[in-house]
Each structure stands twice: as structure tokens, then as C-alpha cells.
Amino acid sequence: MIIIKLEDAPNLDEVATKAQADTYRLIKARFEAKQRTTVSDLLQELGLTKSAPLFSRLDHLQQKGVL
């Protein structure tokens, strides 16, 4: 299980790559809709086949202070 805390990210497009921003927005939308989300769900919606790029994006977003 992964627990993610979303921070306000008003400058998301300035600090994150497009892929990172897309990942953040997808996760935020899922949480706001109170949808249960699995890694498999995120991979499919982001068009990824491996989890490494997803976890890399999450790591970078955390380093940038938006997660």
C-alpha cells in the first residue's frame, strides 16, 4: 500500500515535467472523486506498462514538495 498526501501545487507546471504534472493531476482527480486507485489503474490510465516510471515520477514530485 502506498499512502500519498497531496499538497497544494499552484506552481505545478513550473516545477514539474508534463509527465509528472499529468500523474499528479490524475492522482488528485481520483482522490477528489474518492475512487480507490491501484498502481495498475494508474499505469493503464497513464499509458505505462512498467511501474518504474510511475514510481520515478512520484519520487520526483515528492522531492519537489507536491506530494
mmCIF file of the N, C-alpha and C atoms, coordinates in Angstrom:
data_MODEL
# 
_entry.id   MODEL 
# 
loop_
_atom_site.group_PDB 
_atom_site.id 
_atom_site.type_symbol 
_atom_site.label_atom_id 
_atom_site.label_alt_id 
_atom_site.label_comp_id 
_atom_site.label_asym_id 
_atom_site.label_entity_id 
_atom_site.label_seq_id 
_atom_site.pdbx_PDB_ins_code 
_atom_site.Cartn_x 
_atom_site.Cartn_y 
_atom_site.Cartn_z 
_atom_site.occupancy 
_atom_site.B_iso_or_equiv 
_atom_site.pdbx_formal_charge 
_atom_site.auth_seq_id 
_atom_site.auth_comp_id 
_atom_site.auth_asym_id 
_atom_site.auth_atom_id 
_atom_site.pdbx_PDB_model_num 
ATOM 1   N N  . MET A 1 1  ? 0.840   -1.169 0.000   1.00 0.00 ? 1  MET A N  1 
ATOM 2   C CA . MET A 1 1  ? 0.000   0.000  0.000   1.00 0.00 ? 1  MET A CA 1 
ATOM 3   C C  . MET A 1 1  ? 0.887   1.233  0.000   1.00 0.00 ? 1  MET A C  1 
ATOM 4   N N  . ILE A 1 2  ? 0.482   2.207  -0.787  1.00 0.00 ? 2  ILE A N  1 
ATOM 5   C CA . ILE A 1 2  ? 1.181   3.477  -0.858  1.00 0.00 ? 2  ILE A CA 1 
ATOM 6   C C  . ILE A 1 2  ? 0.230   4.545  -0.330  1.00 0.00 ? 2  ILE A C  1 
ATOM 7   N N  . ILE A 1 3  ? 0.715   5.369  0.558   1.00 0.00 ? 3  ILE A N  1 
ATOM 8   C CA . ILE A 1 3  ? -0.086  6.478  1.068   1.00 0.00 ? 3  ILE A CA 1 
ATOM 9   C C  . ILE A 1 3  ? 0.516   7.759  0.522   1.00 0.00 ? 3  ILE A C  1 
ATOM 10  N N  . ILE A 1 4  ? -0.310  8.532  -0.134  1.00 0.00 ? 4  ILE A N  1 
ATOM 11  C CA . ILE A 1 4  ? 0.150   9.768  -0.754  1.00 0.00 ? 4  ILE A CA 1 
ATOM 12  C C  . ILE A 1 4  ? -0.617  10.935 -0.161  1.00 0.00 ? 4  ILE A C  1 
ATOM 13  N N  . LYS A 1 5  ? 0.108   11.935 0.261   1.00 0.00 ? 5  LYS A N  1 
ATOM 14  C CA . LYS A 1 5  ? -0.516  13.163 0.744   1.00 0.00 ? 5  LYS A CA 1 
ATOM 15  C C  . LYS A 1 5  ? -0.309  14.219 -0.339  1.00 0.00 ? 5  LYS A C  1 
ATOM 16  N N  . LEU A 1 6  ? -1.401  14.738 -0.859  1.00 0.00 ? 6  LEU A N  1 
ATOM 17  C CA . LEU A 1 6  ? -1.323  15.753 -1.898  1.00 0.00 ? 6  LEU A CA 1 
ATOM 18  C C  . LEU A 1 6  ? -1.201  17.128 -1.263  1.00 0.00 ? 6  LEU A C  1 
ATOM 19  N N  . GLU A 1 7  ? -0.215  17.857 -1.656  1.00 0.00 ? 7  GLU A N  1 
ATOM 20  C CA . GLU A 1 7  ? -0.041  19.242 -1.211  1.00 0.00 ? 7  GLU A CA 1 
ATOM 21  C C  . GLU A 1 7  ? -0.630  20.150 -2.289  1.00 0.00 ? 7  GLU A C  1 
ATOM 22  N N  . ASP A 1 8  ? -0.959  21.374 -1.909  1.00 0.00 ? 8  ASP A N  1 
ATOM 23  C CA . ASP A 1 8  ? -1.379  22.346 -2.914  1.00 0.00 ? 8  ASP A CA 1 
ATOM 24  C C  . ASP A 1 8  ? -0.207  22.578 -3.851  1.00 0.00 ? 8  ASP A C  1 
ATOM 25  N N  . ALA A 1 9  ? -0.485  22.605 -5.133  1.00 0.00 ? 9  ALA A N  1 
ATOM 26  C CA . ALA A 1 9  ? 0.584   22.750 -6.117  1.00 0.00 ? 9  ALA A CA 1 
ATOM 27  C C  . ALA A 1 9  ? 0.224   23.821 -7.140  1.00 0.00 ? 9  ALA A C  1 
ATOM 28  N N  . PRO A 1 10 ? 0.128   25.080 -6.700  1.00 0.00 ? 10 PRO A N  1 
ATOM 29  C CA . PRO A 1 10 ? -0.254  26.134 -7.646  1.00 0.00 ? 10 PRO A CA 1 
ATOM 30  C C  . PRO A 1 10 ? 0.776   26.355 -8.742  1.00 0.00 ? 10 PRO A C  1 
ATOM 31  N N  . ASN A 1 11 ? 2.028   26.013 -8.487  1.00 0.00 ? 11 ASN A N  1 
ATOM 32  C CA . ASN A 1 11 ? 3.079   26.217 -9.487  1.00 0.00 ? 11 ASN A CA 1 
ATOM 33  C C  . ASN A 1 11 ? 3.519   24.897 -10.116 1.00 0.00 ? 11 ASN A C  1 
ATOM 34  N N  . LEU A 1 12 ? 2.632   23.929 -10.165 1.00 0.00 ? 12 LEU A N  1 
ATOM 35  C CA . LEU A 1 12 ? 2.953   22.595 -10.652 1.00 0.00 ? 12 LEU A CA 1 
ATOM 36  C C  . LEU A 1 12 ? 3.597   22.627 -12.035 1.00 0.00 ? 12 LEU A C  1 
ATOM 37  N N  . ASP A 1 13 ? 3.038   23.393 -12.949 1.00 0.00 ? 13 ASP A N  1 
ATOM 38  C CA . ASP A 1 13 ? 3.576   23.425 -14.313 1.00 0.00 ? 13 ASP A CA 1 
ATOM 39  C C  . ASP A 1 13 ? 4.959   24.050 -14.383 1.00 0.00 ? 13 ASP A C  1 
ATOM 40  N N  . GLU A 1 14 ? 5.325   24.816 -13.373 1.00 0.00 ? 14 GLU A N  1 
ATOM 41  C CA . GLU A 1 14 ? 6.651   25.428 -13.343 1.00 0.00 ? 14 GLU A CA 1 
ATOM 42  C C  . GLU A 1 14 ? 7.711   24.502 -12.764 1.00 0.00 ? 14 GLU A C  1 
ATOM 43  N N  . VAL A 1 15 ? 7.312   23.624 -11.848 1.00 0.00 ? 15 VAL A N  1 
ATOM 44  C CA . VAL A 1 15 ? 8.298   22.794 -11.150 1.00 0.00 ? 15 VAL A CA 1 
ATOM 45  C C  . VAL A 1 15 ? 8.330   21.348 -11.631 1.00 0.00 ? 15 VAL A C  1 
ATOM 46  N N  . ALA A 1 16 ? 7.311   20.925 -12.358 1.00 0.00 ? 16 ALA A N  1 
ATOM 47  C CA . ALA A 1 16 ? 7.228   19.524 -12.767 1.00 0.00 ? 16 ALA A CA 1 
ATOM 48  C C  . ALA A 1 16 ? 7.246   19.388 -14.285 1.00 0.00 ? 16 ALA A C  1 
ATOM 49  N N  . THR A 1 17 ? 7.696   18.222 -14.730 1.00 0.00 ? 17 THR A N  1 
ATOM 50  C CA . THR A 1 17 ? 7.610   17.928 -16.155 1.00 0.00 ? 17 THR A CA 1 
ATOM 51  C C  . THR A 1 17 ? 6.149   17.673 -16.504 1.00 0.00 ? 17 THR A C  1 
ATOM 52  N N  . LYS A 1 18 ? 5.846   17.624 -17.789 1.00 0.00 ? 18 LYS A N  1 
ATOM 53  C CA . LYS A 1 18 ? 4.473   17.351 -18.214 1.00 0.00 ? 18 LYS A CA 1 
ATOM 54  C C  . LYS A 1 18 ? 4.019   15.995 -17.692 1.00 0.00 ? 18 LYS A C  1 
ATOM 55  N N  . ALA A 1 19 ? 4.875   14.992 -17.778 1.00 0.00 ? 19 ALA A N  1 
ATOM 56  C CA . ALA A 1 19 ? 4.513   13.647 -17.310 1.00 0.00 ? 19 ALA A CA 1 
ATOM 57  C C  . ALA A 1 19 ? 4.249   13.651 -15.802 1.00 0.00 ? 19 ALA A C  1 
ATOM 58  N N  . GLN A 1 20 ? 5.080   14.356 -15.048 1.00 0.00 ? 20 GLN A N  1 
ATOM 59  C CA . GLN A 1 20 ? 4.885   14.437 -13.601 1.00 0.00 ? 20 GLN A CA 1 
ATOM 60  C C  . GLN A 1 20 ? 3.584   15.166 -13.279 1.00 0.00 ? 20 GLN A C  1 
ATOM 61  N N  . ALA A 1 21 ? 3.315   16.253 -13.981 1.00 0.00 ? 21 ALA A N  1 
ATOM 62  C CA . ALA A 1 21 ? 2.092   17.020 -13.755 1.00 0.00 ? 21 ALA A CA 1 
ATOM 63  C C  . ALA A 1 21 ? 0.860   16.189 -14.107 1.00 0.00 ? 21 ALA A C  1 
ATOM 64  N N  . ASP A 1 22 ? 0.918   15.451 -15.206 1.00 0.00 ? 22 ASP A N  1 
ATOM 65  C CA . ASP A 1 22 ? -0.199  14.584 -15.590 1.00 0.00 ? 22 ASP A CA 1 
ATOM 66  C C  . ASP A 1 22 ? -0.454  13.528 -14.519 1.00 0.00 ? 22 ASP A C  1 
ATOM 67  N N  . THR A 1 23 ? 0.610   12.963 -13.976 1.00 0.00 ? 23 THR A N  1 
ATOM 68  C CA . THR A 1 23 ? 0.490   11.954 -12.929 1.00 0.00 ? 23 THR A CA 1 
ATOM 69  C C  . THR A 1 23 ? -0.146  12.561 -11.686 1.00 0.00 ? 23 THR A C  1 
ATOM 70  N N  . TYR A 1 24 ? 0.329   13.737 -11.280 1.00 0.00 ? 24 TYR A N  1 
ATOM 71  C CA . TYR A 1 24 ? -0.230  14.425 -10.110 1.00 0.00 ? 24 TYR A CA 1 
ATOM 72  C C  . TYR A 1 24 ? -1.721  14.696 -10.316 1.00 0.00 ? 24 TYR A C  1 
ATOM 73  N N  . ARG A 1 25 ? -2.076  15.224 -11.468 1.00 0.00 ? 25 ARG A N  1 
ATOM 74  C CA . ARG A 1 25 ? -3.479  15.582 -11.730 1.00 0.00 ? 25 ARG A CA 1 
ATOM 75  C C  . ARG A 1 25 ? -4.383  14.348 -11.736 1.00 0.00 ? 25 ARG A C  1 
ATOM 76  N N  . LEU A 1 26 ? -3.897  13.248 -12.276 1.00 0.00 ? 26 LEU A N  1 
ATOM 77  C CA . LEU A 1 26 ? -4.675  12.011 -12.278 1.00 0.00 ? 26 LEU A CA 1 
ATOM 78  C C  . LEU A 1 26 ? -4.918  11.523 -10.853 1.00 0.00 ? 26 LEU A C  1 
ATOM 79  N N  . ILE A 1 27 ? -3.861  11.489 -10.061 1.00 0.00 ? 27 ILE A N  1 
ATOM 80  C CA . ILE A 1 27 ? -3.996  11.038 -8.676  1.00 0.00 ? 27 ILE A CA 1 
ATOM 81  C C  . ILE A 1 27 ? -4.930  11.973 -7.902  1.00 0.00 ? 27 ILE A C  1 
ATOM 82  N N  . LYS A 1 28 ? -4.766  13.260 -8.092  1.00 0.00 ? 28 LYS A N  1 
ATOM 83  C CA . LYS A 1 28 ? -5.616  14.232 -7.394  1.00 0.00 ? 28 LYS A CA 1 
ATOM 84  C C  . LYS A 1 28 ? -7.082  14.053 -7.782  1.00 0.00 ? 28 LYS A C  1 
ATOM 85  N N  . ALA A 1 29 ? -7.338  13.854 -9.066  1.00 0.00 ? 29 ALA A N  1 
ATOM 86  C CA . ALA A 1 29 ? -8.716  13.662 -9.530  1.00 0.00 ? 29 ALA A CA 1 
ATOM 87  C C  . ALA A 1 29 ? -9.323  12.395 -8.931  1.00 0.00 ? 29 ALA A C  1 
ATOM 88  N N  . ARG A 1 30 ? -8.532  11.328 -8.876  1.00 0.00 ? 30 ARG A N  1 
ATOM 89  C CA . ARG A 1 30 ? -9.009  10.071 -8.284  1.00 0.00 ? 30 ARG A CA 1 
ATOM 90  C C  . ARG A 1 30 ? -9.336  10.255 -6.814  1.00 0.00 ? 30 ARG A C  1 
ATOM 91  N N  . PHE A 1 31 ? -8.475  10.953 -6.076  1.00 0.00 ? 31 PHE A N  1 
ATOM 92  C CA . PHE A 1 31 ? -8.713  11.173 -4.651  1.00 0.00 ? 31 PHE A CA 1 
ATOM 93  C C  . PHE A 1 31 ? -9.925  12.068 -4.428  1.00 0.00 ? 31 PHE A C  1 
ATOM 94  N N  . GLU A 1 32 ? -10.055 13.113 -5.226  1.00 0.00 ? 32 GLU A N  1 
ATOM 95  C CA . GLU A 1 32 ? -11.194 14.017 -5.067  1.00 0.00 ? 32 GLU A CA 1 
ATOM 96  C C  . GLU A 1 32 ? -12.510 13.307 -5.366  1.00 0.00 ? 32 GLU A C  1 
ATOM 97  N N  . ALA A 1 33 ? -12.484 12.343 -6.278  1.00 0.00 ? 33 ALA A N  1 
ATOM 98  C CA . ALA A 1 33 ? -13.673 11.560 -6.602  1.00 0.00 ? 33 ALA A CA 1 
ATOM 99  C C  . ALA A 1 33 ? -13.861 10.402 -5.615  1.00 0.00 ? 33 ALA A C  1 
ATOM 100 N N  . LYS A 1 34 ? -12.925 10.295 -4.666  1.00 0.00 ? 34 LYS A N  1 
ATOM 101 C CA . LYS A 1 34 ? -12.940 9.231  -3.661  1.00 0.00 ? 34 LYS A CA 1 
ATOM 102 C C  . LYS A 1 34 ? -12.953 7.845  -4.300  1.00 0.00 ? 34 LYS A C  1 
ATOM 103 N N  . GLN A 1 35 ? -12.200 7.728  -5.389  1.00 0.00 ? 35 GLN A N  1 
ATOM 104 C CA . GLN A 1 35 ? -12.083 6.448  -6.076  1.00 0.00 ? 35 GLN A CA 1 
ATOM 105 C C  . GLN A 1 35 ? -10.883 5.684  -5.546  1.00 0.00 ? 35 GLN A C  1 
ATOM 106 N N  . ARG A 1 36 ? -11.078 4.423  -5.292  1.00 0.00 ? 36 ARG A N  1 
ATOM 107 C CA . ARG A 1 36 ? -9.963  3.574  -4.904  1.00 0.00 ? 36 ARG A CA 1 
ATOM 108 C C  . ARG A 1 36 ? -9.074  3.424  -6.134  1.00 0.00 ? 36 ARG A C  1 
ATOM 109 N N  . THR A 1 37 ? -7.791  3.614  -5.944  1.00 0.00 ? 37 THR A N  1 
ATOM 110 C CA . THR A 1 37 ? -6.864  3.600  -7.066  1.00 0.00 ? 37 THR A CA 1 
ATOM 111 C C  . THR A 1 37 ? -5.736  2.621  -6.792  1.00 0.00 ? 37 THR A C  1 
ATOM 112 N N  . THR A 1 38 ? -5.470  1.778  -7.761  1.00 0.00 ? 38 THR A N  1 
ATOM 113 C CA . THR A 1 38 ? -4.351  0.849  -7.655  1.00 0.00 ? 38 THR A CA 1 
ATOM 114 C C  . THR A 1 38 ? -3.240  1.309  -8.590  1.00 0.00 ? 38 THR A C  1 
ATOM 115 N N  . VAL A 1 39 ? -2.058  0.773  -8.378  1.00 0.00 ? 39 VAL A N  1 
ATOM 116 C CA . VAL A 1 39 ? -0.942  1.070  -9.267  1.00 0.00 ? 39 VAL A CA 1 
ATOM 117 C C  . VAL A 1 39 ? -1.306  0.650  -10.686 1.00 0.00 ? 39 VAL A C  1 
ATOM 118 N N  . SER A 1 40 ? -1.952  -0.490 -10.823 1.00 0.00 ? 40 SER A N  1 
ATOM 119 C CA . SER A 1 40 ? -2.372  -0.961 -12.150 1.00 0.00 ? 40 SER A CA 1 
ATOM 120 C C  . SER A 1 40 ? -3.310  0.031  -12.831 1.00 0.00 ? 40 SER A C  1 
ATOM 121 N N  . ASP A 1 41 ? -4.232  0.610  -12.057 1.00 0.00 ? 41 ASP A N  1 
ATOM 122 C CA . ASP A 1 41 ? -5.139  1.620  -12.612 1.00 0.00 ? 41 ASP A CA 1 
ATOM 123 C C  . ASP A 1 41 ? -4.358  2.814  -13.143 1.00 0.00 ? 41 ASP A C  1 
ATOM 124 N N  . LEU A 1 42 ? -3.408  3.282  -12.343 1.00 0.00 ? 42 LEU A N  1 
ATOM 125 C CA . LEU A 1 42 ? -2.613  4.445  -12.746 1.00 0.00 ? 42 LEU A CA 1 
ATOM 126 C C  . LEU A 1 42 ? -1.781  4.135  -13.986 1.00 0.00 ? 42 LEU A C  1 
ATOM 127 N N  . LEU A 1 43 ? -1.172  2.973  -13.999 1.00 0.00 ? 43 LEU A N  1 
ATOM 128 C CA . LEU A 1 43 ? -0.365  2.588  -15.166 1.00 0.00 ? 43 LEU A CA 1 
ATOM 129 C C  . LEU A 1 43 ? -1.210  2.599  -16.426 1.00 0.00 ? 43 LEU A C  1 
ATOM 130 N N  . GLN A 1 44 ? -2.383  1.996  -16.346 1.00 0.00 ? 44 GLN A N  1 
ATOM 131 C CA . GLN A 1 44 ? -3.251  1.925  -17.517 1.00 0.00 ? 44 GLN A CA 1 
ATOM 132 C C  . GLN A 1 44 ? -3.667  3.320  -17.986 1.00 0.00 ? 44 GLN A C  1 
ATOM 133 N N  . GLU A 1 45 ? -4.098  4.165  -17.054 1.00 0.00 ? 45 GLU A N  1 
ATOM 134 C CA . GLU A 1 45 ? -4.566  5.499  -17.435 1.00 0.00 ? 45 GLU A CA 1 
ATOM 135 C C  . GLU A 1 45 ? -3.447  6.389  -17.954 1.00 0.00 ? 45 GLU A C  1 
ATOM 136 N N  . LEU A 1 46 ? -2.226  6.143  -17.493 1.00 0.00 ? 46 LEU A N  1 
ATOM 137 C CA . LEU A 1 46 ? -1.086  6.944  -17.952 1.00 0.00 ? 46 LEU A CA 1 
ATOM 138 C C  . LEU A 1 46 ? -0.414  6.330  -19.172 1.00 0.00 ? 46 LEU A C  1 
ATOM 139 N N  . GLY A 1 47 ? -0.891  5.169  -19.609 1.00 0.00 ? 47 GLY A N  1 
ATOM 140 C CA . GLY A 1 47 ? -0.321  4.522  -20.786 1.00 0.00 ? 47 GLY A CA 1 
ATOM 141 C C  . GLY A 1 47 ? 1.044   3.912  -20.533 1.00 0.00 ? 47 GLY A C  1 
ATOM 142 N N  . LEU A 1 48 ? 1.296   3.524  -19.286 1.00 0.00 ? 48 LEU A N  1 
ATOM 143 C CA . LEU A 1 48 ? 2.580   2.931  -18.928 1.00 0.00 ? 48 LEU A CA 1 
ATOM 144 C C  . LEU A 1 48 ? 2.428   1.417  -18.817 1.00 0.00 ? 48 LEU A C  1 
ATOM 145 N N  . THR A 1 49 ? 3.496   0.693  -19.123 1.00 0.00 ? 49 THR A N  1 
ATOM 146 C CA . THR A 1 49 ? 3.458   -0.763 -18.994 1.00 0.00 ? 49 THR A CA 1 
ATOM 147 C C  . THR A 1 49 ? 4.299   -1.256 -17.826 1.00 0.00 ? 49 THR A C  1 
ATOM 148 N N  . LYS A 1 50 ? 5.191   -0.441 -17.339 1.00 0.00 ? 50 LYS A N  1 
ATOM 149 C CA . LYS A 1 50 ? 6.051   -0.785 -16.205 1.00 0.00 ? 50 LYS A CA 1 
ATOM 150 C C  . LYS A 1 50 ? 5.809   0.215  -15.080 1.00 0.00 ? 50 LYS A C  1 
ATOM 151 N N  . SER A 1 51 ? 6.016   -0.234 -13.852 1.00 0.00 ? 51 SER A N  1 
ATOM 152 C CA . SER A 1 51 ? 5.760   0.648  -12.714 1.00 0.00 ? 51 SER A CA 1 
ATOM 153 C C  . SER A 1 51 ? 6.928   1.588  -12.411 1.00 0.00 ? 51 SER A C  1 
ATOM 154 N N  . ALA A 1 52 ? 8.118   1.275  -12.882 1.00 0.00 ? 52 ALA A N  1 
ATOM 155 C CA . ALA A 1 52 ? 9.290   2.110  -12.566 1.00 0.00 ? 52 ALA A CA 1 
ATOM 156 C C  . ALA A 1 52 ? 9.097   3.579  -12.956 1.00 0.00 ? 52 ALA A C  1 
ATOM 157 N N  . PRO A 1 53 ? 8.587   3.882  -14.160 1.00 0.00 ? 53 PRO A N  1 
ATOM 158 C CA . PRO A 1 53 ? 8.393   5.301  -14.494 1.00 0.00 ? 53 PRO A CA 1 
ATOM 159 C C  . PRO A 1 53 ? 7.382   5.994  -13.574 1.00 0.00 ? 53 PRO A C  1 
ATOM 160 N N  . LEU A 1 54 ? 6.350   5.267  -13.167 1.00 0.00 ? 54 LEU A N  1 
ATOM 161 C CA . LEU A 1 54 ? 5.362   5.845  -12.259 1.00 0.00 ? 54 LEU A CA 1 
ATOM 162 C C  . LEU A 1 54 ? 6.004   6.186  -10.920 1.00 0.00 ? 54 LEU A C  1 
ATOM 163 N N  . PHE A 1 55 ? 6.753   5.236  -10.365 1.00 0.00 ? 55 PHE A N  1 
ATOM 164 C CA . PHE A 1 55 ? 7.384   5.487  -9.072  1.00 0.00 ? 55 PHE A CA 1 
ATOM 165 C C  . PHE A 1 55 ? 8.461   6.563  -9.172  1.00 0.00 ? 55 PHE A C  1 
ATOM 166 N N  . SER A 1 56 ? 9.112   6.657  -10.306 1.00 0.00 ? 56 SER A N  1 
ATOM 167 C CA . SER A 1 56 ? 10.089  7.724  -10.518 1.00 0.00 ? 56 SER A CA 1 
ATOM 168 C C  . SER A 1 56 ? 9.392   9.088  -10.501 1.00 0.00 ? 56 SER A C  1 
ATOM 169 N N  . ARG A 1 57 ? 8.257   9.168  -11.182 1.00 0.00 ? 57 ARG A N  1 
ATOM 170 C CA . ARG A 1 57 ? 7.501   10.427 -11.185 1.00 0.00 ? 57 ARG A CA 1 
ATOM 171 C C  . ARG A 1 57 ? 7.074   10.790 -9.772  1.00 0.00 ? 57 ARG A C  1 
ATOM 172 N N  . LEU A 1 58 ? 6.584   9.803  -9.016  1.00 0.00 ? 58 LEU A N  1 
ATOM 173 C CA . LEU A 1 58 ? 6.154   10.063 -7.644  1.00 0.00 ? 58 LEU A CA 1 
ATOM 174 C C  . LEU A 1 58 ? 7.324   10.522 -6.780  1.00 0.00 ? 58 LEU A C  1 
ATOM 175 N N  . ASP A 1 59 ? 8.482   9.889  -6.957  1.00 0.00 ? 59 ASP A N  1 
ATOM 176 C CA . ASP A 1 59 ? 9.677   10.305 -6.212  1.00 0.00 ? 59 ASP A CA 1 
ATOM 177 C C  . ASP A 1 59 ? 10.039  11.751 -6.522  1.00 0.00 ? 59 ASP A C  1 
ATOM 178 N N  . HIS A 1 60 ? 10.030  12.100 -7.800  1.00 0.00 ? 60 HIS A N  1 
ATOM 179 C CA . HIS A 1 60 ? 10.388  13.469 -8.184  1.00 0.00 ? 60 HIS A CA 1 
ATOM 180 C C  . HIS A 1 60 ? 9.361   14.480 -7.675  1.00 0.00 ? 60 HIS A C  1 
ATOM 181 N N  . LEU A 1 61 ? 8.092   14.118 -7.725  1.00 0.00 ? 61 LEU A N  1 
ATOM 182 C CA . LEU A 1 61 ? 7.066   15.020 -7.194  1.00 0.00 ? 61 LEU A CA 1 
ATOM 183 C C  . LEU A 1 61 ? 7.234   15.215 -5.695  1.00 0.00 ? 61 LEU A C  1 
ATOM 184 N N  . GLN A 1 62 ? 7.624   14.162 -5.011  1.00 0.00 ? 62 GLN A N  1 
ATOM 185 C CA . GLN A 1 62 ? 7.876   14.283 -3.570  1.00 0.00 ? 62 GLN A CA 1 
ATOM 186 C C  . GLN A 1 62 ? 9.062   15.195 -3.311  1.00 0.00 ? 62 GLN A C  1 
ATOM 187 N N  . GLN A 1 63 ? 10.122  15.043 -4.093  1.00 0.00 ? 63 GLN A N  1 
ATOM 188 C CA . GLN A 1 63 ? 11.314  15.891 -3.929  1.00 0.00 ? 63 GLN A CA 1 
ATOM 189 C C  . GLN A 1 63 ? 10.973  17.354 -4.198  1.00 0.00 ? 63 GLN A C  1 
ATOM 190 N N  . LYS A 1 64 ? 9.999   17.592 -5.087  1.00 0.00 ? 64 LYS A N  1 
ATOM 191 C CA . LYS A 1 64 ? 9.622   18.958 -5.427  1.00 0.00 ? 64 LYS A CA 1 
ATOM 192 C C  . LYS A 1 64 ? 8.585   19.525 -4.462  1.00 0.00 ? 64 LYS A C  1 
ATOM 193 N N  . GLY A 1 65 ? 8.143   18.719 -3.489  1.00 0.00 ? 65 GLY A N  1 
ATOM 194 C CA . GLY A 1 65 ? 7.274   19.199 -2.440  1.00 0.00 ? 65 GLY A CA 1 
ATOM 195 C C  . GLY A 1 65 ? 5.787   19.205 -2.752  1.00 0.00 ? 65 GLY A C  1 
ATOM 196 N N  . VAL A 1 66 ? 5.365   18.515 -3.785  1.00 0.00 ? 66 VAL A N  1 
ATOM 197 C CA . VAL A 1 66 ? 3.936   18.495 -4.104  1.00 0.00 ? 66 VAL A CA 1 
ATOM 198 C C  . VAL A 1 66 ? 3.256   17.208 -3.641  1.00 0.00 ? 66 VAL A C  1 
ATOM 199 N N  . LEU A 1 67 ? 4.028   16.260 -3.182  1.00 0.00 ? 67 LEU A N  1 
ATOM 200 C CA . LEU A 1 67 ? 3.476   15.038 -2.573  1.00 0.00 ? 67 LEU A CA 1 
ATOM 201 C C  . LEU A 1 67 ? 4.053   14.901 -1.190  1.00 0.00 ? 67 LEU A C  1 
# 
